[in-house]
Amino acid sequence: MKESLWEAVLSVKKNSPLVHNITNYVVMNNTANALLAVGASPIMAHAHPEVADMVAICSATVINIGTLDEYWVQSMLTSAAKAKELGKPWILDPVGAGATAFRNDTAAQLLTYKPTVIRGNASEIMALAKVSQQQTKGVDSVHQSTEAVDAAKWLNQTTGAVVCVSGATDVVVSGHRKILLNNGHALMQQVTGLGCTATALIGAFVGNNTTDPFQATTAAMALLSIAGEIAQKQSAGPGSLQVNLLDKLYNITEAEFYSHLKMEEYNE
């Protein structure tokens, strides 16, 4: 697995997959810039007359429920349904799952369209799997990622999706395979929307490699967390980290990637 991760990074840069995003207002600019930095091409589109066409022409669709309203929910459901119909990959980010009935209902409806990958923090994944009755604290996790492994496995078994739980340790689960990534830095938590950025990058990597979404998800998460870890070293705070992270996503080298990668692989 380790040997293939950098190949995935180079392949995204070479192929420039087109990624359709229905994401939240807070992160659109950051998400688009991060996709461009890794070599992908972002499209932000949620209008009802065009979302199905966007799904058809893009390599992958990313659906992020961060700033929901009724119009956008219909856009999301239409896009997820079209992706399922066409066999196109789509990625679900259940931001704030467990916080309100509206979010829970929307997430439940989206799950029926079988996402290719689900990425969230521990609280979101646990809420999505209905293993935790505790409401999430906004979009911040009140659980550690490793606490959500059973929930991730349950979601994987019931939906077929690769499940990624992000946190101090990122966990990627699919079938008997499990990856732990121990990269990143605590300062990344002070930049809004980096979890959403992770989901968008997963969209790019999975859209570029539809045959192995587990490997693609791992590569995307490794790239972002390593880039953040390196960028933090020259950042005075969250503002400069945001800029330096984009630069590092753009110019990271193979030597930097592998010298920082802290990955554990399990077959359970």
Secondary structure, 3 states (H helix, E strand, C coil): CHHHHHHHHHHHHHHCCEEEEECCCCCHHHHHHHHHHHCCEEEECCCCCCHHHHHHHCCEEEEECCCCCHHHHHHHHHHHHHHHHHCCCEEEECCCCCCCHHHHHHHHHHHCCCCCEEEEEHHHHHHHCCCCCCCCECCECCCCHHHHHHHHHHHHHHHCCEEEEECCCEEEEECCEEEEECCCCHHHHHCCCHHHHHHHHHHHHHHHCCCCHHHHHHHHHHHHHHHHHHHHCCCCCHHHHHHHHHHHHHHCCHHHHHHHCCEEEEEC
